[in-house]
Amino acid sequence: MNNFRLVLGDWAQLAESASKIRFDVFVDEQKVPAEIELDEFDAVSLHAVVFDGAEPVATGRLLPDGHIGRMAVAQVARGKGVGGLVLQALIDEGKKRGFKEFVLSAQTHAMGFYAKYGFVAEGDVYLDAGIDHKDMRLIV
């Protein structure tokens, strides 16, 4: 039985847990260059981390302009709904902050996941860190 717990907080609170998942998924698994994984937006974003017991298994962030990014789920937790917990928590918190729309840059293989939450693809596919992405928007 999984014991999932979602925590929202700032980078000071969640940097260690969030960066562990992001490095496991983006740097180790998807070969994103380590030097571009952490950026200046981490310090000003709201972060969400899902823990399974004490282990961080999913993360994402909400930037001050309504962008959702750095969504990552550890391999051991995929298919268990934790990505949805993160995404919904970021959307809900953004609504509380008055956002009327959310934008994200989806890896093309994950577009179906975001579509389930109402995100609509727009524009052309483009490369980001060597991975195909497409912009998606949710108007609430």
N, C-alpha and C positions, 0 to 999 in steps of 0.2 A: 504494500500500500504506500503510495507516494504521499509525502507530507509537504505539499507545496505552500509556500508563503511568499507573498509579493511585498516588496519594500520600495517605497518611493522616497527619493532624497536627492541631495546635491552631490557633486563630485567628491567633496571632502568626505562624505559619509560612505559613498558607494564605489569609489575609484578602484579599490583593490579587487572587489568582487566583479564589477563590470569589466574591468580591463582583462581579468583572467579569462572570462568567457570570450571576449572579443579577440584576444590573442589566440586562444585555442581554435576558434572558428575561422576568423578572417586571415590571420597570419600563418598559423600552422597548417590548417586544412585547405584554405583557398589561396594561399601564397600571396596575400596582399603584403606589400612591403611594410615591415614593422615601423619604419620611421613616419609613415603617413597614417597609422591607425589612430593614434591619439592626436587631438588637435585643440585649437583655441576655443572651440565651441563646448568642449566638455565642462569647462569651469562655469559656463553660464546656462547650462541645460538642466532640465529635470531628468533624473535617471530613474529607471525602474529595473529592479533585479528580482528574479524569482529564485528562491532557495528551495532545494529538496533536502529537508533536514538542515544541515549546516552548509551544504554544498551549493554554490551558485550555479544555476543551470540555464538561465535565460536573461537577456538584458535588452534594453532599448533606451532611447533618449528623445526628449521633446525640447527642441530649440525655442528660444524666445520668439521666433517669427512663425511658429506653427509647423515647422518641419519636424518630421519624425525620422529618426535615423539610428544607425548602428544596432539594428535589430539582429540579435544572434541567439541561437539556441544550441546548447551543447549536444553532441551526438547522442549521448545516453538519454536525453530528454525529448528528442524529436518525436512528433506524433502523439504527444501526451497533453496537448493543449496549452503548454506554457507560453508559447509565442503569442497565442491569442490573449492570455492573461496580461502580458506586457502591453500589447497593442491596445487593448480595450482600456487598460488603466491610463495609458498616455492620452488617448482620445478623451476619456472622461475628465481627466485633470485639465486638459486643454480647454474643454467646454466650460469648466468652472472658471477658467482664466479669461473667458470671453472669445476664444477663437471660433470663427465661423467656418474655417476650412483648414484642412491639413494636407500637406504635400510630403511625398516621400520619393526616394529613388530606389525602386525595387529591382533586385536581381531578377532577371526574366524568369528564372525557374520558380520564383516565389510569387509571381503576379497573381496566381489563382488564390493564394492565401489571402492577400490583401483585398482582392475582389470580394471575398466572402464578407468583408467588413465594410463594403460599400465604396472602396477606392476604385476610380476609373482611370484607365491608362490614357496618356496623352503624349503626343510627340513621337519622335523616332527613338529606336534603340540606339544606345551609345555605350562606349566603353568607359568604365571607371575602375581603375586598378586592374585592368586587363579582364574585367568581367562584364558581360552584357547587362545593361540596366535600362529601365524605362521609367519615366516620371509617372506618378499616379497621384490623383487628387481625390479628397473626400470633402464634400460640402455638407455641413451639418445644419 
